[in-house]
């Protein structure tokens, strides 16, 4: 009985070894595929398109106009010179419940750059020298008019001062100051929006409208017209502030001084 068991074990081992040797010889007979000798594979690797990712650091006016054309949120016909105004809303308006008050100790205004940039990579910020002069955006420049927390601007007064200042209610439910060029075309020099949410105005609700601040912004062209546009906008802003009992502020909501204005003018001249 023991002899039979030993014979069966030996036969089992022989069968297993035979199967192993057969499979090994079968694999050795298969041709090896050499990618270097296959011209089709080399061509595929060389011709395979590489993925290129590009980033757009800023919109041009055509891009903004195209985006605006897809929006049906605002009333009125679209005006090419107003392109990008709804994008600017998100930059210059603040939440209505933010509770920001006028500064107690006002300092020279520092109109801030509203710049459209896309972060391309995470890098450690480098220490830079602080520039105390008011920067001029390569896109827009903004001025605010605010009243103190004990007062508010109502819709009736706002409509009166905008009308007397030459601003017209229109495209995108905001006010625009337009100029007729020598060739007869109408161009928007600057616009007026609500400083607080939602930014635009609703004509049917102007009789109950209240706000503590408004913003005027101009799209810069980086040419000789920017200086005239800023001069006109500054005069109108000061006129509106006087009539509403408010104060002209820079984009940081501090009073706009003559020194700050002069620095803006010099930067606009240098940009030409």
C-alpha positions in Angstrom: 0.0 0.0 0.0 2.8 2.3 0.8 4.6 1.4 -2.4 1.5 2.3 -4.4 1.2 5.7 -2.7 4.9 6.5 -3.4 4.4 5.6 -7.1 1.4 7.9 -7.4 3.2 10.8 -5.8 6.2 10.3 -8.2 3.8 10.2 -11.2 2.1 13.4 -10.0 5.4 15.2 -9.7 6.4 14.1 -13.2 3.1 15.3 -14.7 3.5 18.7 -13.0 7.1 19.1 -14.3 6.0 18.1 -17.8 3.2 20.7 -17.8 5.7 23.4 -16.6 8.3 22.5 -19.3 5.6 22.5 -22.1 4.3 25.9 -21.1 7.8 27.4 -20.9 8.8 26.0 -24.3 5.5 27.4 -25.8 6.2 30.9 -24.5 9.8 30.8 -25.8 8.5 30.0 -29.3 6.3 33.2 -29.4 7.9 36.1 -31.4 8.9 39.1 -29.3 7.4 42.4 -30.4 10.1 45.0 -30.6 8.6 48.5 -30.6 11.8 49.9 -32.0 11.6 47.7 -35.1 7.9 48.5 -35.7 7.7 51.5 -37.9 4.0 52.0 -37.3 4.6 52.3 -33.5 7.3 54.8 -34.0 5.2 56.8 -36.3 2.3 56.8 -33.8 4.5 58.0 -31.0 6.0 60.8 -33.1 2.7 61.9 -34.6 0.8 61.7 -31.3 -0.5 65.2 -30.5 0.8 66.7 -27.3 -1.5 68.4 -24.9 -0.9 72.1 -24.8 -2.6 74.2 -22.1 -2.7 77.9 -22.5 -3.9 80.5 -20.0 -5.6 83.8 -20.9 -4.4 86.6 -18.6 -7.0 89.1 -19.6 -10.0 89.6 -21.8 -10.0 91.9 -24.8 -13.0 93.9 -25.7 -14.2 91.4 -28.3 -14.2 88.6 -25.8 -16.2 90.6 -23.3 -18.7 91.7 -26.0 -19.2 88.1 -27.0 -19.9 87.1 -23.5 -22.4 90.0 -23.0 -24.2 88.9 -26.2 -25.1 85.6 -24.5 -26.7 87.4 -21.5 -30.4 88.3 -21.5 -30.4 89.5 -17.9 -30.3 93.2 -18.7 -32.8 95.5 -20.5 -32.2 97.5 -23.6 -30.1 97.2 -26.7 -26.5 96.2 -26.4 -23.9 99.0 -26.9 -20.4 97.9 -28.0 -18.8 100.6 -25.9 -20.5 99.2 -22.7 -18.9 95.8 -23.2 -17.6 94.2 -20.0 -19.6 96.4 -17.7 -21.3 93.5 -16.1 -17.9 92.0 -15.4 -16.9 95.2 -13.7 -19.9 94.9 -11.4 -18.2 92.0 -9.6 -15.1 94.1 -9.1 -16.5 97.4 -7.8 -19.6 96.5 -5.9 -19.8 95.2 -2.3 -22.4 93.3 -0.3 -25.2 95.4 0.9 -25.0 93.9 4.4 -21.2 94.4 4.7 -21.7 97.3 7.2 -18.7 99.2 5.9 -18.7 102.8 7.2 -16.8 105.8 6.0 -13.3 105.8 7.6 -13.0 108.0 10.8 -9.5 109.1 9.9 -9.5 109.4 6.2 -6.1 109.2 4.4 -5.1 110.0 0.8 -7.1 108.0 -1.6 -5.4 105.1 -3.3 -7.5 104.2 -6.4 -6.7 100.5 -6.8 -6.1 98.6 -9.9 -9.0 96.4 -11.0 -6.9 94.0 -13.0 -8.0 90.8 -14.6 -5.4 88.1 -14.1 -5.4 84.3 -14.2 -3.1 82.5 -11.8 -0.9 80.2 -13.8 1.1 78.5 -11.1 1.5 78.6 -7.3 4.7 80.4 -6.4 5.9 82.0 -3.2 5.1 85.7 -3.2 8.2 87.9 -3.3 8.5 90.9 -1.1 8.2 94.1 -3.2 8.6 97.7 -2.4 5.3 99.5 -1.5 4.3 102.1 -4.1 2.3 104.8 -2.3 1.1 106.5 -5.5 -2.4 105.6 -6.7 -2.1 102.9 -9.4 -4.0 103.4 -12.7 -5.7 100.2 -14.0 -4.9 99.2 -17.6 -8.6 98.4 -17.9 -10.8 100.7 -15.8 -10.7 103.4 -13.2 -13.3 103.8 -10.5 -14.6 106.5 -8.3 -17.3 106.2 -5.6 -19.8 108.6 -4.0 -20.9 107.6 -0.5 -23.1 109.3 2.2 -22.7 108.7 5.9 -24.5 106.0 7.7 -27.2 108.4 8.9 -28.3 109.2 5.4 -29.3 107.3 2.2 -29.6 108.2 -1.5 -33.2 107.7 -2.7 -34.2 106.9 -6.2 -35.9 110.2 -7.0 -32.8 112.2 -6.0 -30.6 109.9 -8.0 -32.6 110.2 -11.1 -32.6 114.0 -10.8 -28.8 114.3 -10.3 -28.0 111.9 -13.1 -30.3 113.7 -15.5 -28.8 117.1 -14.6 -25.3 115.7 -15.0 -25.9 114.3 -18.5 -26.2 110.6 -17.6 -28.9 108.5 -19.3 -30.4 105.3 -18.0 -30.1 102.5 -20.5 -28.1 99.4 -21.4 -27.6 96.9 -18.6 -30.0 98.8 -16.4 -27.4 101.3 -15.4 -26.6 105.0 -16.2 -24.2 106.0 -19.0 -22.5 109.2 -19.9 -22.1 109.3 -23.7 -20.4 111.5 -26.2 -21.1 112.0 -29.9 -17.9 111.9 -31.9 -17.0 113.9 -35.0 -18.2 111.2 -37.3 -21.5 111.1 -35.5 -21.0 107.8 -33.6 -22.0 107.7 -30.0 -19.5 106.4 -27.4 -19.9 105.7 -23.8 -17.2 107.6 -21.7 -18.2 106.2 -18.3 -21.1 104.6 -16.5 -22.8 104.7 -13.1 -23.8 101.7 -11.0 -25.1 101.0 -7.5 -22.2 100.4 -5.1 -24.2 97.8 -3.3 -25.8 94.6 -4.6 -27.2 93.9 -7.1 -25.3 96.8 -8.8 -27.9 97.6 -11.5 -31.2 99.6 -11.1 -34.8 98.6 -11.5 -36.8 101.4 -13.1 -40.1 100.2 -11.6 -38.7 100.3 -8.1 -36.9 103.6 -8.2 -39.6 105.2 -6.1 -38.6 102.9 -3.2 -34.9 102.7 -4.0 -32.3 103.5 -1.3 -28.6 103.1 -1.2 -25.6 104.6 0.6 -23.3 104.7 -2.4 -22.8 104.7 -6.1 -19.8 104.0 -8.3 -18.7 105.6 -11.6 -16.3 103.7 -13.8 -14.5 104.4 -17.1 -13.0 101.9 -19.5 -9.5 103.1 -20.4 -8.3 103.0 -24.0 -4.6 103.8 -23.2 -4.6 106.6 -25.6 -5.0 110.4 -25.6 -8.7 110.2 -24.9 -8.2 108.7 -21.4 -7.2 112.0 -19.8 -10.3 113.8 -21.2 -12.5 111.0 -20.1 -11.1 111.0 -16.5 -11.4 114.8 -16.3 -15.0 114.7 -17.3 -15.8 111.8 -15.0 -14.1 113.6 -12.1 -16.2 116.8 -12.7 -19.4 114.8 -12.9 -18.6 112.7 -9.8 -17.9 115.8 -7.7 -21.0 117.4 -9.0 -23.1 114.4 -8.1 -21.5 114.1 -4.6 -22.3 117.7 -3.9 -25.9 117.4 -4.9 -26.4 114.2 -2.9 -24.5 115.4 0.1 -22.0 112.7 -0.3 -18.2 112.5 -0.6 -16.0 111.4 -3.5 -13.9 108.4 -2.6 -11.2 106.3 -4.3 -11.7 102.6 -4.9 -10.4 102.0 -1.4 -13.3 104.1 0.0 -11.1 106.9 1.3 -11.5 110.5 0.3 -10.0 111.4 -3.1 -7.5 114.3 -2.5 -6.1 116.7 -5.1 -2.7 115.0 -4.7 -4.2 111.6 -5.6 -6.0 113.1 -8.6 -2.8 114.7 -9.9 -0.9 111.4 -9.6 -3.6 109.7 -11.6 -3.4 112.3 -14.3 0.4 111.9 -14.5 0.0 108.2 -14.9 -2.6 108.6 -17.6 -0.3 110.9 -19.5 2.6 108.5 -19.2 0.5 105.7 -20.6 -0.1 107.5 -23.9 
